[in-house]
Amino acid sequence: MNERDFGTQLRKGVVEGCVLAVVNQEPTHGWELARVLQDQGLIGSVGTLYPVLTRLEKAGELVSREQIAESGRRRRYYSITPAGRASLAQFTSQWREFVANVSAVLPEPMQRQEQP
């Protein structure tokens, strides 16, 4: 049986909203943000995150600043802007409606039937 990976397409649609949600909690540096999203299975690699951060900055939804960490390394921290908070609120509302609509259409979990 040819199994399709629906997860990739689903993740593409929610990564920006999830980035805004994480950064809304507190300013976060890129590697920590990537770790959180990877732990949740929302991104595959750090490399997929940086184009998203760039898009959100260009849209005025995130701002970034460099800061020297205790280790002496430079880190870029991302913070959400008022426009980002507005987008997050819109995403959250639309996501909840979308999940409810999909849940209404999907069948109850199907039991695997054994073949004779």
HELIX and SHEET records of a PDB file:
HELIX    1   1 PHE A    6  GLN A   25  1                                  20    
HELIX    2   2 GLY A   30  ASP A   39  1                                  10    
HELIX    3   3 VAL A   46  THR A   48  5                                   3    
HELIX    4   4 LEU A   49  LYS A   58  1                                  10    
HELIX    5   5 PRO A   82  VAL A  105  1                                  24    
SHEET    1   A 3 THR A  28  HIS A  29  0                                        
SHEET    2   A 3 ARG A  74  ILE A  80 -1                                        
SHEET    3   A 3 LEU A  62  ILE A  68 -1                                        
END                                                                             
